[in-house]
Amino acid sequence: MTTSPRTALITGASAGIGATFAGHLAAHGYQLLLVARRGDRLRELAAQLTERHDVRCEVLTADLADPAAPTAIIDHAERLGLDIDVLINNAGLSSKTPFADTPWSTLAGEIQLMVTAQTELIHLVVPGMKKRRWGRIVNLSSVAAFAPPAASLLYTGIKSFTLNTSQALDMELKPHGIHVTALCPGFTRTEFHDVMGTRDAADHLPRILWQQPEAVVTEGWAAVMKGKPVCVPGTVNKISAAAMKPLPTRLGYFAGKTLNPFKNR
């Protein structure tokens, strides 16, 4: 009996870490549903991956800052006959102006994109994963999640939410065969700083701080497959995260799991 290949849904898939995840999973035989705002970039990437790896690769142009997007994405997957086995919550951005000077519509879109939509997508795909007794979820956090709060920007708080929520979900879902990992990269060679308008400042940072997206994705995928709830890729980032957070990540995870008041309910 031939089993169909597993399917991965990747948001923010048109470039950077998202596109690199697409290539990595296609090389491992996964079918893909790629989602981003730039449809032309998605179609180009899909064509390349299909030709190179002979895998099914579907695309959907969508903006996850739109509250209707998560349901529309999953409805689209169902129409295509795709069961989502892997979810890579990669879509993200950061405001570059102070909180008080930023229009609320911009801030609301940032929260919708990186908090609400991410969480809703997980909620939508988990029932199917539980039924099939297998699932892998990678949520893009950041090494910034371990840092002290920063003035004005919401980014650190949002990435801390992703880090903590991923660990909580992993505790709940692992008995059902579902692994959840918060992937917390540092400075990565992608278009992120170009979009933020911080490229000049970023280029002055020491070379040792930077990673290539391939290294981030390789370590992140290995972590979720091994069932690690948190992955800080790269030696420099691991040292930075450990220095900024008093309680070691692994110890904090198990302490939270042990003290969880709902664990026996």
C-alpha positions as CSV (number, residue, x, y, z in Angstrom):
1,M,0.0,0.0,0.0
2,T,1.4,3.4,-1.0
3,T,1.1,6.2,1.4
4,S,0.8,9.8,0.2
5,P,3.6,12.2,1.2
6,R,3.2,14.5,4.1
7,T,2.2,18.1,3.5
8,A,3.9,21.2,4.9
9,L,2.2,24.6,5.1
10,I,4.8,27.5,5.2
11,T,3.8,31.1,5.8
12,G,6.1,33.9,4.7
13,A,7.5,31.5,2.1
14,S,8.5,33.9,-0.6
15,A,12.0,34.6,0.7
16,G,14.5,34.1,3.5
17,I,13.9,31.5,6.2
18,G,10.5,30.6,4.8
19,A,11.8,29.9,1.3
20,T,14.7,28.0,2.8
21,F,12.3,25.8,4.8
22,A,10.4,25.2,1.5
23,G,13.6,24.0,-0.2
24,H,14.7,21.9,2.8
25,L,11.3,20.1,3.1
26,A,10.9,19.6,-0.7
27,A,14.3,17.9,-0.7
28,H,12.9,15.5,2.0
29,G,9.9,14.7,-0.1
30,Y,7.2,16.8,1.5
31,Q,4.4,18.3,-0.5
32,L,4.2,22.1,0.0
33,L,1.5,24.7,0.4
34,L,3.4,28.1,0.3
35,V,1.7,31.2,1.5
36,A,2.9,34.9,1.2
37,R,1.8,38.3,-0.1
38,R,4.1,38.2,-3.1
39,G,2.4,35.8,-5.5
40,D,5.0,36.1,-8.3
41,R,7.8,35.1,-5.9
42,L,5.8,32.2,-4.7
43,R,5.1,30.9,-8.2
44,E,8.7,31.2,-9.2
45,L,9.9,29.3,-6.1
46,A,7.2,26.6,-6.5
47,A,8.2,26.0,-10.1
48,Q,11.9,25.7,-9.1
49,L,11.1,23.2,-6.3
50,T,8.8,21.1,-8.4
51,E,11.4,20.8,-11.1
52,R,14.3,20.1,-8.8
53,H,12.6,17.7,-6.3
54,D,9.5,16.4,-8.2
55,V,7.1,17.3,-5.4
56,R,3.7,18.8,-5.5
57,C,3.9,22.5,-4.6
58,E,0.8,24.7,-4.3
59,V,0.8,28.4,-3.7
60,L,-1.7,30.9,-2.2
61,T,-1.3,34.6,-2.2
62,A,-2.5,35.9,1.2
63,D,-1.8,38.6,3.8
64,L,-1.9,37.2,7.3
65,A,-2.5,40.6,8.6
66,D,-6.1,40.1,7.3
67,P,-8.1,38.4,10.0
68,A,-9.9,36.3,7.4
69,A,-6.6,34.8,6.1
70,P,-6.1,31.8,8.4
71,T,-9.5,30.2,7.7
72,A,-9.1,31.0,4.0
73,I,-5.7,29.2,3.9
74,I,-7.0,26.0,5.6
75,D,-10.2,26.1,3.4
76,H,-7.9,26.3,0.3
77,A,-5.9,23.3,1.6
78,E,-9.0,21.3,2.0
79,R,-10.2,22.1,-1.5
80,L,-6.9,20.9,-2.8
81,G,-7.2,17.7,-0.8
82,L,-4.2,18.5,1.4
83,D,-3.9,17.4,5.1
84,I,-1.5,19.7,6.9
85,D,1.1,17.6,8.7
86,V,3.7,20.3,9.1
87,L,3.1,24.0,9.9
88,I,6.0,26.5,9.6
89,N,4.7,29.8,11.1
90,N,7.4,32.0,9.6
91,A,5.6,35.2,8.5
92,G,6.7,38.2,10.4
93,L,7.8,41.8,10.4
94,S,8.8,44.6,12.8
95,S,7.7,48.2,13.0
96,K,10.6,50.7,12.8
97,T,8.9,53.6,14.5
98,P,8.2,54.3,18.2
99,F,4.9,52.8,19.5
100,A,3.3,56.2,20.1
101,D,4.2,57.4,16.6
102,T,2.9,54.4,14.8
103,P,-0.7,54.3,13.5
104,W,-2.9,51.8,15.4
105,S,-3.8,50.1,12.1
106,T,-0.1,49.3,11.6
107,L,0.3,48.0,15.2
108,A,-2.9,45.9,14.9
109,G,-1.6,44.4,11.7
110,E,1.6,43.4,13.4
111,I,-0.2,41.7,16.2
112,Q,-2.6,40.0,13.8
113,L,0.2,38.7,11.7
114,M,2.5,37.4,14.4
115,V,0.2,36.6,17.3
116,T,-3.4,36.0,16.3
117,A,-2.9,34.5,12.8
118,Q,-0.1,32.3,14.0
119,T,-2.1,31.0,16.9
120,E,-5.3,30.5,14.8
121,L,-3.4,28.5,12.2
122,I,-2.2,26.2,14.9
123,H,-5.7,25.8,16.3
124,L,-7.0,25.0,12.8
125,V,-4.4,22.3,12.0
126,V,-4.1,20.6,15.3
127,P,-7.3,18.5,15.2
128,G,-6.2,16.8,12.0
129,M,-2.7,16.2,13.4
130,K,-4.2,14.7,16.5
131,K,-6.4,12.4,14.4
132,R,-3.4,11.2,12.4
133,R,-1.2,11.0,15.5
134,W,1.6,13.0,13.9
135,G,2.4,16.7,13.4
136,R,5.3,19.1,13.4
137,I,4.9,22.8,14.2
138,V,7.8,25.3,14.0
139,N,7.0,28.9,15.2
140,L,9.5,31.6,14.4
141,S,10.5,33.4,17.5
142,S,13.9,35.1,18.0
143,V,16.9,35.3,20.2
144,A,15.3,38.7,21.1
145,A,12.7,36.7,23.1
146,F,15.4,36.1,25.8
147,A,16.4,39.7,26.0
148,P,15.2,42.3,28.5
149,P,12.2,44.3,27.3
150,A,13.1,47.0,24.7
151,A,11.6,50.5,24.5
152,S,8.8,51.2,22.1
153,L,8.9,48.2,19.8
154,L,6.4,45.3,20.2
155,Y,8.8,42.8,18.6
156,T,10.4,41.5,21.7
157,G,7.1,41.0,23.5
158,I,5.6,39.3,20.5
159,K,8.6,36.9,20.1
160,S,8.4,36.2,23.9
161,F,4.8,35.2,23.4
162,T,5.8,32.9,20.6
163,L,8.5,31.3,22.7
164,N,6.3,30.7,25.7
165,T,3.3,29.6,23.8
166,S,5.3,27.1,21.8
167,Q,6.6,25.4,24.9
168,A,3.1,25.3,26.4
169,L,1.6,23.7,23.3
170,D,4.5,21.2,23.1
171,M,3.6,20.0,26.6
172,E,0.0,19.6,25.7
173,L,0.4,18.1,22.2
174,K,3.4,15.8,22.4
175,P,1.4,12.9,23.9
176,H,-0.6,13.1,20.6
177,G,2.5,12.7,18.4
178,I,2.8,16.5,17.7
179,H,6.0,18.3,18.3
180,V,6.1,22.1,18.7
181,T,9.3,24.1,18.5
182,A,10.1,27.7,18.9
183,L,12.9,28.5,16.5
184,C,14.9,31.5,17.9
185,P,17.4,32.7,15.4
186,G,19.6,35.8,15.8
187,F,20.9,37.9,12.9
188,T,20.2,36.0,9.7
189,R,21.2,36.9,6.1
190,T,17.7,37.5,4.7
191,E,15.6,40.5,3.4
192,F,14.3,41.2,6.9
193,H,16.5,44.3,7.5
194,D,15.9,45.6,4.1
195,V,12.1,45.6,4.7
196,M,12.7,47.2,8.2
197,G,14.9,49.9,6.7
198,T,17.8,48.9,9.1
199,R,20.2,47.4,6.5
200,D,22.9,50.1,7.0
201,A,23.0,49.5,10.8
202,A,22.9,45.7,10.4
203,D,25.8,45.7,8.0
204,H,28.0,47.3,10.6
205,L,27.5,44.4,13.0
206,P,30.4,41.9,13.4
207,R,30.4,39.1,10.9
208,I,30.5,36.5,13.7
209,L,26.9,37.4,14.7
210,W,25.4,36.4,11.4
211,Q,24.0,33.1,10.2
212,Q,22.9,31.9,6.8
213,P,19.2,30.8,6.6
214,E,20.3,27.3,5.6
215,A,22.0,26.8,8.9
216,V,19.0,28.1,10.8
217,V,16.6,25.9,9.0
218,T,18.7,22.8,9.2
219,E,19.1,23.1,13.0
220,G,15.5,24.1,13.5
221,W,14.1,21.2,11.5
222,A,16.4,18.7,13.3
223,A,15.1,20.2,16.6
224,V,11.4,19.7,15.9
225,M,11.9,16.2,14.6
226,K,13.8,15.4,17.9
227,G,11.0,16.9,19.9
228,K,12.9,19.9,21.3
229,P,10.5,22.7,22.3
230,V,13.1,25.4,21.9
231,C,15.9,25.8,19.3
232,V,18.4,28.6,19.4
233,P,20.5,28.0,16.3
234,G,24.3,28.7,16.3
235,T,26.9,28.8,19.1
236,V,26.9,32.6,19.4
237,N,23.1,32.8,19.7
238,K,23.1,30.0,22.3
239,I,25.7,31.9,24.4
240,S,23.7,35.2,24.0
241,A,20.4,33.5,25.0
242,A,22.0,31.8,28.0
243,A,23.6,35.1,29.2
244,M,20.3,37.0,28.9
245,K,18.0,34.5,30.6
246,P,18.8,33.5,34.2
247,L,17.0,30.2,34.1
248,P,18.3,27.7,31.5
249,T,15.8,27.1,28.7
250,R,15.6,23.4,29.2
251,L,15.3,23.7,33.0
252,G,12.6,26.4,32.6
253,Y,10.6,24.1,30.3
254,F,10.6,21.2,32.7
255,A,9.9,23.4,35.7
256,G,6.9,24.8,33.9
257,K,5.7,21.4,32.9
258,T,6.1,20.1,36.5
259,L,4.3,23.0,38.1
260,N,1.4,23.1,35.5
261,P,-1.9,23.1,37.5
262,F,-3.7,21.5,34.5
263,K,-1.3,18.6,34.0
264,N,-3.6,16.0,35.8
265,R,-6.9,17.2,34.4
